Amino acid sequence: MILRNNKKLYIIPIILVLYFFISANISNAANTIGPVCCYTQNDSCQNFISANGSLPKCRKLNSETCNQFIDSPNKESGCEIKKEPNIGSDNCQSFCAPYNPAPTPPPDTGMPKFKMPELQISIPGLTFTKGEAINCKEENGKKVCNIPWIGEYIAGVYKYAIGIVGILAAVVLMIGGIIWIMAGGSATMIGEAKAWIGASLTGLVIALTSYVILYQINPALVGFKGLNITLVDQIPIPEDIKEFAAKCKPTGNGACATSNMVDFGNKAIEASAICMAESSGNPNAFNKSTKCSNGDYYAVWGLFQFNLSDNTFTDADGTVLNCNLAFGIKPSGKRAWVNSDPTCTVVDTDLYTKCKNAASNSVLSISNAKRLVVGSSGWGPWETNSKWCNF
């Protein structure tokens, strides 16, 4: 009987050796079998050697020159012909290579792509759903995405906590066992040991059955459902705003040069950028969309595109021009040309001409802009525009 058992013990290592030997050969075969490239001559695959001995069909090349080389995918044979320039020659030699079609990109569903969260402190066993697997759908014309990460995080913390409780219960159980061993028949120490052991077992049972207990109280306590988040629709930026933002850069040359904006103090660079965005540095610039209905009159003029129909303007001699009075009162009871009411009429051409000439003077335009901006916390009439400049 002992001899027979010893023979069985000898057989075990032999079987293991054979197993590893066969596994190694299978692994090597797996590395050699598979896509095999074949070198060709005379534009044919006559020298092709495949893993199973078959000769797949390959299409011929139209020319041996590199410029006229044609890649010829052949799905049936599993090969495609590629080019390889000869050393020291402009000609190409062709060879067959495994046919690897480009992967088809997933269709664009218009849904957002999410990035999986990265924890500062990793929790063993916690895995998040990948961003591309987030479920999004259309509901009542809105895009709604179910984000499961918070529920997965809570579930991961719960499972990790159960493991810690199990370890602590085992430690407490061992402490109780050690106290019992060292009790030496003392009823007091044995009672204490039983208390330790009982507490550890009770805590372990409660921890392991906590899921069932919570489920019985309220199934929603263990549901860990994802959050349904309704996505905010993107509002495209108007083209005129994009154009304004692209031009909103300070310059060192021309009427809008930063050196001309020193009166703006620490806002000189921003003033130069707004000046460029408004007029591109042209003192005689006017906004064509602000044309009045009764002639070749425009409400907005100058480097900083002053709205003459809604502002006063200080002339070179310090005279305050009430430019808004040059415009007639509209049915709305107001004179100003505004986006919500883009109409105007000029009723005092002399005053309008004085205001237009003053606004077209680069020095006066800068000084009047400074008057409206300096001392304020923002950019006054240009506050909205400054936001598009990312100030």
C-alpha positions as CSV (number, residue, x, y, z in Angstrom):
1,M,0.0,0.0,0.0
2,I,2.8,2.4,0.9
3,L,4.7,1.6,-2.3
4,R,1.6,2.2,-4.4
5,N,1.1,5.6,-2.8
6,N,4.8,6.4,-3.5
7,K,4.3,5.6,-7.1
8,K,1.3,7.9,-7.2
9,L,3.5,10.6,-5.7
10,Y,6.1,10.1,-8.5
11,I,3.5,10.4,-11.2
12,I,2.4,13.8,-10.0
13,P,5.7,15.7,-10.9
14,I,5.9,13.9,-14.2
15,I,2.4,15.1,-15.1
16,L,3.3,18.6,-14.1
17,V,6.5,18.6,-16.2
18,L,4.5,17.4,-19.2
19,Y,1.8,20.0,-18.6
20,F,4.3,22.9,-18.6
21,F,6.2,21.5,-21.6
22,I,3.0,21.2,-23.7
23,S,1.8,24.7,-22.5
24,A,5.1,26.2,-23.5
25,N,4.9,24.7,-27.0
26,I,1.3,25.8,-27.4
27,S,2.3,29.3,-26.3
28,N,5.2,29.4,-28.9
29,A,2.9,28.1,-31.6
30,A,0.4,30.8,-30.7
31,N,3.1,33.3,-31.2
32,T,4.1,32.0,-34.6
33,I,0.7,31.0,-35.9
34,G,-1.4,33.9,-37.0
35,P,-0.9,36.8,-39.4
36,V,2.1,35.9,-41.5
37,C,3.7,38.4,-43.8
38,C,4.9,37.1,-47.2
39,Y,7.6,38.7,-49.3
40,T,6.8,38.8,-53.0
41,Q,8.7,38.8,-56.3
42,N,7.4,39.8,-59.7
43,D,4.2,41.3,-58.1
44,S,3.0,37.9,-57.0
45,C,2.6,36.0,-53.8
46,Q,4.5,33.0,-55.0
47,N,6.9,33.0,-52.0
48,F,4.1,33.3,-49.5
49,I,4.2,30.7,-46.7
50,S,1.2,30.7,-44.4
51,A,0.7,29.0,-41.1
52,N,-1.5,26.3,-42.5
53,G,0.3,25.9,-45.9
54,S,-2.5,27.5,-48.0
55,L,-1.7,30.3,-50.5
56,P,-4.1,33.2,-50.2
57,K,-4.8,35.2,-53.3
58,C,-3.2,38.6,-53.6
59,R,-3.9,41.3,-56.2
60,K,-1.0,42.5,-58.3
61,L,0.4,46.0,-58.3
62,N,-0.1,48.3,-61.3
63,S,3.5,49.6,-61.1
64,E,6.7,49.0,-59.3
65,T,7.3,52.7,-58.7
66,C,6.5,54.2,-55.3
67,N,4.4,57.1,-56.6
68,Q,2.0,54.8,-58.5
69,F,1.8,52.1,-55.9
70,I,-1.7,51.0,-55.0
71,D,-2.7,49.4,-51.7
72,S,-5.0,46.5,-52.6
73,P,-6.9,45.2,-49.6
74,N,-8.1,41.7,-50.1
75,K,-10.6,40.6,-47.5
76,E,-11.1,37.1,-48.9
77,S,-7.4,36.2,-48.5
78,G,-6.9,38.1,-45.3
79,C,-4.0,40.0,-46.9
80,E,-3.3,43.5,-48.3
81,I,-0.4,44.4,-50.5
82,K,1.8,47.2,-49.1
83,K,5.0,48.9,-50.3
84,E,8.6,48.8,-49.1
85,P,11.3,50.8,-50.8
86,N,14.5,49.1,-51.8
87,I,17.6,50.3,-50.1
88,G,19.3,52.8,-52.5
89,S,16.6,52.7,-55.0
90,D,13.4,54.6,-55.8
91,N,11.6,51.4,-56.7
92,C,9.3,49.5,-54.4
93,Q,9.1,45.8,-53.6
94,S,5.7,44.6,-52.7
95,F,4.9,42.3,-49.8
96,C,1.7,40.7,-48.5
97,A,0.7,41.8,-45.0
98,P,-2.2,40.8,-42.7
99,Y,-5.4,42.7,-43.7
100,N,-6.2,45.0,-40.8
101,P,-9.2,47.2,-41.8
102,A,-9.5,50.5,-39.9
103,P,-11.8,50.2,-36.9
104,T,-15.2,51.7,-37.5
105,P,-15.7,54.7,-35.2
106,P,-18.9,54.5,-33.0
107,P,-21.8,56.6,-34.4
108,D,-22.1,60.1,-33.0
109,T,-25.2,60.1,-30.9
110,G,-24.9,63.8,-29.8
111,M,-24.6,62.6,-26.2
112,P,-21.8,63.9,-23.9
113,K,-18.7,61.9,-23.1
114,F,-17.9,61.5,-19.4
115,K,-14.5,61.0,-17.7
116,M,-14.4,58.4,-15.0
117,P,-13.6,59.9,-11.6
118,E,-10.1,59.6,-10.1
119,L,-10.0,59.1,-6.3
120,Q,-7.3,60.8,-4.2
121,I,-7.5,57.8,-1.9
122,S,-8.2,54.5,-3.7
123,I,-10.6,51.9,-2.1
124,P,-9.7,48.3,-2.8
125,G,-12.3,46.5,-4.8
126,L,-14.0,49.7,-6.0
127,T,-14.5,49.9,-9.7
128,F,-16.4,52.7,-11.5
129,T,-18.5,52.4,-14.6
130,K,-16.5,53.6,-17.6
131,G,-17.4,57.0,-19.0
132,E,-18.4,55.6,-22.4
133,A,-20.8,53.2,-20.7
134,I,-22.9,56.0,-19.1
135,N,-26.5,55.6,-20.1
136,C,-28.0,58.7,-21.7
137,K,-31.3,59.1,-23.4
138,E,-33.8,61.6,-24.6
139,E,-36.8,62.4,-22.4
140,N,-39.3,65.1,-23.4
141,G,-36.8,66.7,-25.7
142,K,-34.1,66.8,-23.0
143,K,-30.9,64.8,-22.7
144,V,-30.9,62.8,-19.4
145,C,-27.9,60.8,-18.2
146,N,-27.9,58.3,-15.4
147,I,-24.6,58.8,-13.4
148,P,-24.0,55.7,-11.2
149,W,-20.7,56.8,-9.7
150,I,-22.0,58.1,-6.3
151,G,-23.9,54.8,-5.7
152,E,-20.9,52.8,-6.7
153,Y,-18.7,54.8,-4.4
154,I,-21.1,54.2,-1.4
155,A,-21.3,50.5,-2.3
156,G,-17.5,50.3,-2.4
157,V,-17.1,52.0,0.9
158,Y,-19.7,49.7,2.4
159,K,-18.0,46.5,1.2
160,Y,-14.6,47.8,2.4
161,A,-16.1,48.6,5.8
162,I,-17.5,45.1,6.1
163,G,-14.0,43.7,5.5
164,I,-12.5,46.0,8.2
165,V,-15.3,44.9,10.6
166,G,-14.5,41.3,9.9
167,I,-10.9,41.8,10.7
168,L,-11.7,43.6,13.9
169,A,-14.1,40.9,14.9
170,A,-11.4,38.3,14.3
171,V,-8.9,40.3,16.5
172,V,-11.5,40.6,19.3
173,L,-12.3,36.9,19.0
174,M,-8.6,36.1,19.4
175,I,-8.3,38.4,22.4
176,G,-11.2,36.6,24.0
177,G,-9.5,33.3,23.3
178,I,-6.2,34.4,24.8
179,I,-8.0,35.6,27.9
180,W,-9.8,32.2,28.2
181,I,-6.5,30.3,27.8
182,M,-4.8,32.4,30.5
183,A,-7.8,32.3,32.8
184,G,-6.4,29.3,34.7
185,G,-9.8,28.3,35.8
186,S,-10.8,31.7,37.1
187,A,-14.5,32.2,36.7
188,T,-14.1,36.0,36.4
189,M,-11.6,35.8,33.6
190,I,-13.5,33.1,31.8
191,G,-16.6,35.3,32.0
192,E,-14.7,38.2,30.6
193,A,-13.3,36.0,27.8
194,K,-16.9,34.9,26.9
195,A,-18.0,38.6,26.9
196,W,-15.2,39.4,24.4
197,I,-16.0,36.4,22.2
198,G,-19.8,37.1,22.4
199,A,-19.3,40.8,21.4
200,S,-17.1,39.9,18.4
201,L,-19.5,37.3,17.1
202,T,-22.5,39.6,17.6
203,G,-20.7,42.5,15.8
204,L,-19.7,40.1,13.0
205,V,-23.3,38.8,12.6
206,I,-24.7,42.3,12.5
207,A,-22.1,43.5,10.0
208,L,-22.7,40.5,7.7
209,T,-26.5,40.8,7.9
210,S,-26.6,44.6,7.8
211,Y,-27.7,44.5,4.1
212,V,-30.7,42.3,4.9
213,I,-31.6,44.5,7.9
214,L,-31.5,47.7,5.9
215,Y,-33.4,46.0,3.0
216,Q,-36.2,45.0,5.5
217,I,-36.4,48.6,6.8
218,N,-36.5,50.2,3.4
219,P,-35.3,48.6,0.1
220,A,-34.2,52.1,-1.1
221,L,-31.5,52.1,1.5
222,V,-29.5,49.5,-0.4
223,G,-30.6,50.4,-3.9
224,F,-27.6,52.7,-4.7
225,K,-29.4,53.9,-7.9
226,G,-27.6,56.4,-10.1
227,L,-28.5,60.1,-10.3
228,N,-30.6,61.2,-13.4
229,I,-29.0,64.5,-14.5
230,T,-30.7,66.6,-17.1
231,L,-28.1,68.2,-19.4
232,V,-28.2,71.9,-20.1
233,D,-28.6,72.7,-23.7
234,Q,-25.6,74.4,-25.3
235,I,-26.3,77.9,-26.7
236,P,-24.1,78.6,-29.7
237,I,-22.1,81.8,-29.5
238,P,-23.3,84.2,-32.2
239,E,-20.8,84.8,-35.0
240,D,-20.5,88.6,-34.3
241,I,-19.6,87.8,-30.7
242,K,-16.9,85.3,-31.9
243,E,-15.5,88.0,-34.2
244,F,-15.5,90.6,-31.4
245,A,-13.7,88.2,-29.0
246,A,-11.1,87.3,-31.7
247,K,-10.2,91.0,-32.2
248,C,-10.2,91.8,-28.4
249,K,-6.4,91.9,-28.1
250,P,-4.2,94.8,-27.0
251,T,-1.9,96.5,-29.5
252,G,1.2,98.6,-29.5
253,N,0.4,100.5,-32.7
254,G,-2.2,102.9,-34.0
255,A,-4.9,104.8,-32.2
256,C,-5.7,101.9,-29.9
257,A,-2.0,101.5,-28.7
258,T,-1.6,100.7,-25.1
259,S,0.6,103.8,-24.8
260,N,-2.4,106.0,-25.7
261,M,-4.4,104.4,-22.9
262,V,-2.3,105.5,-19.9
263,D,-5.2,107.6,-18.5
264,F,-7.0,104.3,-17.8
265,G,-4.3,103.5,-15.2
266,N,-4.1,99.7,-14.5
267,K,-6.8,99.2,-17.1
268,A,-4.7,100.5,-20.0
269,I,-4.1,97.0,-21.5
270,E,-7.7,96.1,-21.3
271,A,-8.7,99.5,-22.8
272,S,-6.5,98.9,-25.8
273,A,-8.1,95.4,-26.3
274,I,-11.6,96.8,-26.1
275,C,-10.7,99.6,-28.5
276,M,-9.4,97.1,-31.0
277,A,-12.4,94.9,-30.7
278,E,-14.8,97.8,-31.1
279,S,-13.2,99.6,-34.1
280,S,-10.0,97.8,-35.1
281,G,-8.2,101.1,-34.4
282,N,-10.2,103.2,-36.9
283,P,-11.3,106.5,-35.3
284,N,-13.9,107.0,-38.1
285,A,-15.5,103.6,-37.6
286,F,-19.3,103.4,-37.4
287,N,-21.8,100.6,-36.8
288,K,-23.7,100.0,-40.1
289,S,-26.5,98.3,-38.3
290,T,-27.3,101.5,-36.4
291,K,-28.4,103.5,-39.4
292,C,-31.3,105.8,-38.8
293,S,-34.4,105.8,-40.9
294,N,-34.3,109.4,-42.2
295,G,-30.9,109.6,-43.9
296,D,-27.2,108.6,-43.8
297,Y,-27.0,108.9,-40.1
298,Y,-25.6,106.3,-37.7
299,A,-26.0,106.2,-33.9
300,V,-22.7,104.5,-33.0
301,W,-19.3,106.1,-33.8
302,G,-15.6,106.2,-32.9
303,L,-12.8,104.1,-31.5
304,F,-14.9,102.9,-28.6
305,Q,-18.2,102.9,-30.6
306,F,-20.1,105.5,-28.6
307,N,-23.8,105.3,-28.8
308,L,-24.5,109.0,-29.5
309,S,-28.2,108.5,-29.1
310,D,-27.8,107.5,-25.5
311,N,-24.9,109.5,-24.2
312,T,-23.4,113.0,-23.7
313,F,-20.0,113.7,-25.2
314,T,-17.4,116.3,-24.0
315,D,-15.9,118.4,-26.8
316,A,-12.3,119.6,-27.1
317,D,-13.1,122.9,-25.4
318,G,-14.8,121.1,-22.5
319,T,-18.4,121.7,-23.8
320,V,-20.8,118.9,-22.9
321,L,-22.7,117.9,-26.0
322,N,-26.1,116.4,-25.3
323,C,-25.9,114.1,-28.3
324,N,-29.0,112.2,-27.4
325,L,-31.1,115.3,-28.1
326,A,-30.0,115.1,-31.7
327,F,-32.3,112.1,-32.0
328,G,-36.1,112.1,-32.1
329,I,-38.4,110.5,-29.5
330,K,-39.7,107.2,-30.6
331,P,-43.2,105.7,-30.0
332,S,-41.6,103.9,-27.0
333,G,-40.9,107.4,-25.4
334,K,-37.1,106.9,-25.8
335,R,-34.5,108.3,-28.2
336,A,-31.8,105.7,-28.0
337,W,-31.0,103.1,-30.6
338,V,-30.8,99.8,-28.7
339,N,-30.8,96.2,-29.7
340,S,-34.3,95.6,-28.4
341,D,-35.5,98.7,-30.4
342,P,-33.1,99.1,-33.3
343,T,-34.5,102.3,-34.8
344,C,-33.7,106.0,-34.7
345,T,-34.2,109.3,-36.4
346,V,-32.1,112.4,-36.4
347,V,-34.0,115.7,-35.7
348,D,-31.0,118.1,-35.1
349,T,-28.4,117.6,-37.9
350,D,-26.1,120.3,-36.6
351,L,-25.8,118.7,-33.1
352,Y,-25.5,115.3,-34.7
353,T,-22.6,116.5,-36.9
354,K,-20.8,118.0,-33.9
355,C,-21.2,114.8,-31.9
356,K,-20.1,112.6,-34.8
357,N,-17.0,114.7,-35.4
358,A,-16.1,114.7,-31.7
359,A,-16.6,110.9,-31.4
360,S,-14.4,110.5,-34.5
361,N,-11.5,112.3,-32.8
362,S,-9.3,109.6,-31.3
363,V,-8.1,111.7,-28.4
364,L,-11.6,112.8,-27.5
365,S,-13.0,109.3,-27.9
366,I,-10.3,107.9,-25.4
367,S,-10.9,110.8,-22.9
368,N,-14.7,110.3,-23.0
369,A,-14.3,106.5,-22.6
370,K,-12.0,107.1,-19.6
371,R,-14.6,109.4,-18.1
372,L,-17.2,106.6,-18.2
373,V,-14.9,103.9,-16.9
374,V,-12.4,105.4,-14.4
375,G,-13.8,105.3,-10.9
376,S,-16.2,102.4,-11.6
377,S,-15.6,98.8,-10.6
378,G,-16.2,97.5,-14.1
379,W,-16.2,98.8,-17.7
380,G,-19.4,100.8,-17.7
381,P,-21.1,100.7,-21.1
382,W,-18.6,98.1,-22.2
383,E,-19.1,95.8,-19.3
384,T,-20.9,93.1,-21.4
385,N,-18.3,93.4,-24.1
386,S,-15.5,93.0,-21.6
387,K,-16.9,89.6,-20.6
388,W,-16.5,88.4,-24.2
389,C,-12.8,89.5,-23.9
390,N,-12.4,87.3,-20.8
391,F,-11.2,90.1,-18.6
